[in-house]
Amino acid sequence: MTTFDEREQAFEAKFAHDEEMQFKARARRNKLVGLWAAELLGKTGSAADEYAQTVVAADLEEAGHEDLVRKLYGDLGYRATQEQIRGKIREMMPQAQEEILQEDG
């Protein structure tokens, strides 16, 4: 195997790892946002966890996070505006990334 082939394989492996980490971070972010929304809805314990899982699943419908915003806005009604929801999504991403890095490292 040539040095070029080894570099190419290393690059592909890093790319795959980075993509996996981003997917995990988005899923963790969605869970954190789901738990925040569950609290606004008065859900606790296993009901909050179950609701958070529905939020994670909702983000798999289309690219981006607008599907997530629509679901949460529909569920939360007057409890949060779309901008508040988008803000919470942005706010939770660094925390989710840090948690995933701690688990991976």
C-alpha positions in Angstrom: 0.0 0.0 0.0 1.4 3.4 -0.9 1.6 6.4 1.4 -1.2 8.0 -0.7 -3.5 5.0 -0.2 -2.8 5.1 3.6 -3.5 8.8 3.8 -6.7 8.3 1.8 -7.9 5.6 4.1 -7.0 7.7 7.2 -9.0 10.6 5.7 -12.0 8.4 5.0 -11.9 6.9 8.5 -11.7 10.4 10.1 -14.5 11.6 7.9 -16.7 8.6 8.9 -15.9 9.2 12.6 -16.6 12.9 12.4 -20.0 12.2 10.7 -20.9 9.7 13.4 -20.0 12.1 16.1 -22.1 14.8 14.5 -25.1 12.5 14.3 -24.7 11.5 17.9 -24.4 15.1 19.0 -27.6 16.1 17.1 -29.5 13.2 18.6 -28.2 14.2 22.1 -29.1 17.8 21.5 -32.6 16.7 20.5 -32.9 14.7 23.6 -31.9 17.6 25.8 -34.3 19.9 24.0 -37.0 17.2 24.4 -36.4 17.1 28.1 -36.6 20.9 28.3 -39.9 20.8 26.4 -41.2 17.9 28.6 -40.5 20.1 31.6 -42.6 22.9 30.1 -45.4 20.4 29.5 -45.2 19.2 33.1 -43.8 15.7 32.3 -41.4 14.1 34.7 -39.6 10.8 35.0 -40.2 8.1 32.4 -42.9 10.3 30.7 -40.3 13.0 30.1 -37.8 10.4 28.8 -40.5 9.0 26.4 -41.4 12.4 25.2 -37.7 13.3 24.6 -37.4 10.1 22.4 -40.4 11.3 20.3 -38.5 14.6 19.8 -35.3 12.7 18.7 -37.4 10.7 16.2 -39.1 13.8 14.9 -35.8 15.3 13.7 -35.2 12.3 11.4 -38.1 13.3 9.1 -36.1 15.8 7.0 -32.8 17.6 6.7 -32.2 20.5 9.1 -34.1 21.1 12.3 -37.3 22.7 11.1 -39.2 19.4 11.5 -38.1 19.5 15.1 -39.2 23.1 15.5 -42.7 22.3 14.0 -43.2 19.3 16.3 -42.1 21.2 19.4 -44.1 24.3 18.5 -47.2 22.2 17.9 -46.8 20.4 21.2 -45.8 23.4 23.3 -48.3 25.9 21.9 -48.3 29.1 24.0 -45.5 27.8 26.3 -42.7 28.7 23.7 -42.4 30.6 20.5 -40.6 29.2 17.5 -37.7 31.6 18.1 -37.4 30.3 21.7 -37.4 26.8 20.4 -34.7 27.6 17.8 -32.7 29.3 20.5 -32.9 26.3 22.8 -31.8 24.1 19.9 -28.7 26.3 19.4 -28.1 26.5 23.1 -28.1 22.8 23.6 -25.7 21.9 20.8 -22.4 22.7 22.6 -23.5 20.8 25.7 -24.5 17.8 23.5 -21.1 17.9 21.7 -19.2 18.1 25.0 -21.2 15.1 26.4 -20.5 13.0 23.3 -16.8 13.9 23.4 -16.5 12.9 27.0 -18.2 9.6 26.3 -16.0 8.9 23.2 -12.7 10.0 24.8 
